[in-house]
């Protein structure tokens, strides 16, 4: 049996002889199951699950795994992870699942290292950068809320919209609010350009840190002992 988290997630290895039975239990109980250490070739017994081969018996849906049928709970979720550094799954497998690649890239690691270095060397700079990101997101949400409110009032307005006092007042207030927000966004964009230019002075350090990491990772290609 796989380990169980408090969050209701069962964990089982791909080599677990009880995998299908654990899957059946998770399907019936509407739990999450994570299969770890998956190889490139998945067990054919998983085919009904990957292709969602459900059939109705009476008023309930069932799924057959192995030699047993299980009542299907819609809350059930199945996740697969692998420790393979660069797995190649066949097109037949790829169309049955949603594949997420969490492997870090040199460019992605470089950006993470840049943020770390700037936070250590110029904490105020990185703090301002993060504050601007939050402020821009908030401004965009306010603009979206204003647009939604106007559309709602327009769709629910009765009679002549030119005589709808609430709509007219909302449009007037929204125009001023939108103008103020756009001015803030413009100022933030100018400040962000200056901050990004200052952050770039640490780019070489971030690049070398990323390069060093991937050099160490690739040592295993030279000799397994690494």
VMD Tcl script that draws the C-alpha trace (Angstrom):
set ca {
  {0.00 0.00 0.00}
  {1.18 3.53 -0.71}
  {1.84 6.15 1.92}
  {-1.03 8.52 2.64}
  {-0.83 12.27 3.17}
  {-3.21 14.22 5.37}
  {-4.38 15.99 2.20}
  {-5.96 12.74 1.02}
  {-3.28 11.81 -1.52}
  {-2.15 8.21 -1.81}
  {1.36 7.56 -3.12}
  {2.48 4.37 -4.82}
  {5.47 3.45 -6.94}
  {5.04 2.30 -10.52}
  {6.64 -1.02 -9.49}
  {4.17 -1.57 -6.63}
  {2.43 -4.95 -7.19}
  {-0.67 -3.53 -5.49}
  {-0.84 -0.46 -7.75}
  {-4.03 -1.48 -9.59}
  {-5.79 -2.37 -6.33}
  {-4.74 0.96 -4.81}
  {-6.01 2.74 -7.91}
  {-9.36 0.96 -7.64}
  {-9.72 2.03 -4.01}
  {-8.85 5.64 -4.88}
  {-11.34 5.61 -7.78}
  {-14.18 4.43 -5.54}
  {-13.36 6.84 -2.70}
  {-12.74 9.85 -4.95}
  {-9.19 10.34 -3.66}
  {-6.02 11.54 -5.32}
  {-3.35 9.01 -6.20}
  {0.23 9.82 -7.19}
  {2.26 7.18 -9.01}
  {5.95 8.00 -8.69}
  {9.08 6.77 -10.49}
  {7.18 6.06 -13.71}
  {9.22 4.53 -16.57}
  {8.95 5.65 -20.20}
  {6.70 2.68 -20.98}
  {3.55 2.74 -18.84}
  {1.84 -0.44 -17.66}
  {-0.83 -1.49 -20.23}
  {-3.16 -2.18 -17.28}
  {-3.47 1.63 -16.89}
  {-4.98 1.96 -20.37}
  {-8.67 2.07 -19.25}
  {-7.82 4.84 -16.79}
  {-5.72 6.91 -19.21}
  {-8.36 6.70 -21.93}
  {-11.26 7.17 -19.48}
  {-13.02 3.94 -20.45}
  {-16.03 4.38 -18.17}
  {-19.30 2.52 -18.60}
  {-22.66 3.08 -16.96}
  {-24.31 0.43 -14.82}
  {-27.72 1.62 -13.71}
  {-27.30 5.21 -12.55}
  {-23.58 5.09 -11.73}
  {-20.41 5.10 -13.77}
  {-17.94 2.27 -13.44}
  {-14.42 1.60 -14.66}
  {-12.81 -1.79 -15.13}
  {-9.18 -2.17 -14.06}
  {-7.61 -5.59 -14.35}
  {-10.26 -8.18 -13.59}
  {-12.43 -6.00 -11.37}
  {-14.92 -3.18 -11.95}
  {-14.92 -0.12 -9.67}
  {-17.58 2.53 -9.14}
  {-16.12 5.78 -10.49}
  {-16.09 8.82 -8.20}
  {-15.70 12.10 -10.13}
  {-13.48 13.52 -7.38}
  {-10.77 10.98 -8.23}
  {-7.52 12.37 -9.70}
  {-4.47 10.48 -10.98}
  {-0.97 11.96 -11.13}
  {2.23 10.44 -12.50}
  {5.78 11.60 -11.82}
  {9.13 10.38 -13.07}
  {12.71 10.90 -11.99}
  {14.03 10.36 -15.51}
  {16.09 13.42 -16.54}
  {14.81 13.56 -20.12}
  {12.00 11.05 -20.67}
  {10.58 10.45 -24.12}
  {6.97 9.37 -24.08}
  {5.41 7.99 -27.24}
  {2.78 10.04 -29.10}
  {0.21 7.41 -28.07}
  {0.92 8.13 -24.39}
  {1.22 11.89 -24.84}
  {-2.31 12.28 -26.23}
  {-3.81 10.46 -23.24}
  {-2.27 12.61 -20.50}
  {-1.39 16.21 -19.76}
  {2.42 16.43 -19.53}
  {4.00 19.12 -17.37}
  {7.75 19.58 -17.53}
  {9.03 20.90 -14.20}
  {12.68 20.49 -15.19}
  {14.52 23.76 -14.77}
  {16.08 25.41 -17.83}
  {19.35 27.39 -17.92}
  {17.39 30.57 -18.66}
  {14.90 29.94 -15.87}
  {17.63 29.21 -13.32}
  {19.51 32.31 -14.42}
  {16.46 34.46 -13.67}
  {16.07 32.82 -10.26}
  {19.74 33.37 -9.48}
  {19.46 36.99 -10.62}
  {16.60 37.60 -8.18}
  {18.58 35.90 -5.39}
  {21.76 37.88 -6.05}
  {19.92 41.21 -6.27}
  {18.02 40.42 -3.07}
  {21.36 39.83 -1.29}
  {23.33 42.72 -2.80}
  {20.55 45.31 -3.26}
  {17.53 44.22 -1.21}
  {15.78 47.58 -1.67}
  {16.00 47.19 -5.44}
  {14.45 43.73 -5.44}
  {11.80 44.79 -2.94}
  {10.79 47.68 -5.20}
  {10.70 45.36 -8.19}
  {8.36 42.95 -6.39}
  {6.20 45.82 -5.15}
  {5.77 47.08 -8.72}
  {4.73 43.61 -9.90}
  {2.05 43.47 -7.20}
  {0.94 47.04 -7.93}
  {0.63 46.37 -11.67}
  {-1.42 43.23 -11.01}
  {-3.70 45.18 -8.68}
  {-4.14 47.95 -11.25}
  {-5.04 45.47 -13.98}
  {-7.62 43.87 -11.67}
  {-9.17 47.26 -10.88}
  {-9.48 48.03 -14.60}
  {-11.09 44.64 -15.21}
  {-13.54 45.23 -12.32}
  {-14.49 48.63 -13.73}
  {-15.10 47.12 -17.16}
  {-17.22 44.32 -15.67}
  {-19.33 46.77 -13.67}
  {-20.00 48.95 -16.71}
  {-20.95 45.94 -18.83}
  {-23.27 44.71 -16.07}
  {-25.04 48.07 -15.80}
  {-25.38 48.33 -19.56}
  {-26.87 44.84 -19.84}
  {-29.34 45.46 -17.00}
  {-30.28 49.01 -17.91}
  {-33.94 49.52 -18.78}
  {-35.28 52.19 -21.07}
  {-33.08 55.04 -22.31}
  {-29.53 54.53 -21.02}
  {-28.99 58.31 -21.22}
  {-31.53 58.67 -18.42}
  {-29.97 55.98 -16.23}
  {-28.45 58.11 -13.47}
  {-26.54 55.26 -11.83}
  {-24.97 54.25 -15.14}
  {-24.02 57.82 -16.02}
  {-22.46 58.43 -12.60}
  {-20.61 55.11 -12.76}
  {-19.24 55.94 -16.23}
  {-18.05 59.36 -15.04}
  {-16.38 57.93 -11.94}
  {-14.91 55.03 -13.93}
  {-13.41 57.39 -16.48}
  {-11.55 59.31 -13.79}
  {-10.50 56.14 -11.95}
  {-9.27 54.53 -15.18}
  {-7.30 57.64 -16.03}
  {-5.63 57.62 -12.59}
  {-4.83 53.91 -12.86}
  {-3.36 54.25 -16.34}
  {-1.15 57.11 -15.11}
  {0.10 54.91 -12.25}
  {0.75 52.05 -14.67}
  {2.71 54.39 -16.94}
  {4.83 55.66 -14.05}
  {5.39 52.13 -12.78}
  {6.51 50.98 -16.23}
  {9.10 53.77 -16.39}
  {10.36 52.92 -12.90}
  {10.50 49.22 -13.75}
  {12.69 49.92 -16.77}
  {15.17 51.76 -14.52}
  {15.11 48.92 -11.96}
  {15.63 46.26 -14.65}
  {18.60 48.21 -16.00}
  {20.14 48.30 -12.50}
  {19.45 44.57 -11.98}
  {21.25 43.74 -15.23}
  {24.55 44.71 -13.61}
  {24.31 41.43 -11.69}
  {23.46 39.36 -14.78}
  {26.96 37.90 -15.20}
  {26.91 36.50 -11.66}
  {23.53 34.88 -12.27}
  {24.71 33.44 -15.60}
  {27.81 31.89 -14.03}
  {25.76 30.39 -11.18}
  {23.38 28.79 -13.67}
  {26.29 27.57 -15.80}
  {28.01 26.03 -12.77}
  {24.83 24.20 -11.75}
  {24.34 22.58 -15.14}
  {28.02 21.69 -15.39}
  {27.72 19.78 -12.11}
  {24.49 18.09 -13.28}
  {26.16 17.00 -16.53}
  {29.06 15.37 -14.67}
  {26.93 12.23 -14.45}
  {27.28 11.94 -18.23}
  {31.06 11.78 -17.81}
  {30.96 9.05 -15.19}
  {28.09 7.55 -13.14}
  {30.09 8.02 -9.94}
  {29.21 11.74 -10.08}
}
mol new
graphics top color blue
foreach p $ca { graphics top sphere $p radius 0.5 }
foreach p [lrange $ca 0 end-1] q [lrange $ca 1 end] { graphics top cylinder $p $q radius 0.2 }
display resetview
